Amino acid sequence: MIAAKETKQQALQGYSNILVLSAWGFAIVLCSFLFLYVGYWIDRALNTAPSFMLGLFLLAIFLCVGRLYQEAWIKRKG
């Protein structure tokens, strides 16, 4: 009975990790498109081709992946 309960908890922990990763994937996509849109809006207002659009897009990806790495590092230690 105890072994079955531990197996169930391990399975739920695996699902929890998958859920966290999918949430991070959603956050990366959402932030990327949001920063891309804001950059497009700034570029259109200042008439500066794709400068802000690409810069903010890369910034969003860098920040999200950096935060994901930081969270993974903390989970690994604790």
N, C-alpha and C positions, 0 to 999 in steps of 0.2 A: 504494500500500500504506500509506503513512504517512497519507494523507488519510482512508482508511477507518478506520485505528486512532484518529485524532483524533475522527472522527464517532462511533465507538463509545464513546469516553470521554465525549464530550459527552452522549450518550444515557444512559449510566450515571449521570452527574452529575445529570441531570434526574430520574431515578428515585430517586436518593439524596435529593434535595430533597423529592420527594413523600412518601417514606418518613418523613422527619423531620417533615413537617407532619402526617401522619396519626398519628405517635406523640404529637405535641403535642396533637392533638385528643383522643386517648384519655386522655392525662394530665389534660387539663382536665375531661373528663367524670368520670373516676375520682375526682379530688380534690373536685370539686363534690358528688358523691354522698356521699363519705366525710365531708366537712365538714357536709353537710346532715344525715346520720345522727347525727353527734356532737352537732350543735346540737339535733336532735330529742330525743336522749337527755338532754341537759342541761335542756332546757325541760320535759321530763316529770318529771325529778327535782326541779326547783325550782318547778314549776307556773307557768311564765312564758310562756304562749301561744307565738307564733312568734318571739320576740325573738332568742334565740341561734341558732335554726335559720336564719333569714334573714340574720342578721349573719355567721355563719360561712360560709354559702353565698356571699354576696357577697365575703367576704374571700378565699375559695378562687379564685373567678373572677378577682378583681383580681390576686392573686399569680401565678397561672398565666399570665395574659395579659401581665403585666409581665415575667415571666421569659422568655416567648416573644419579646417585643419586645427584651429585652436580648440574647438570643442572636442574633436577626436583625440587630441593630445591629453586633454583633461580627463576624458573617459578612460583612456588607456592607463593613466596614472592612478586613478581612484577607482 
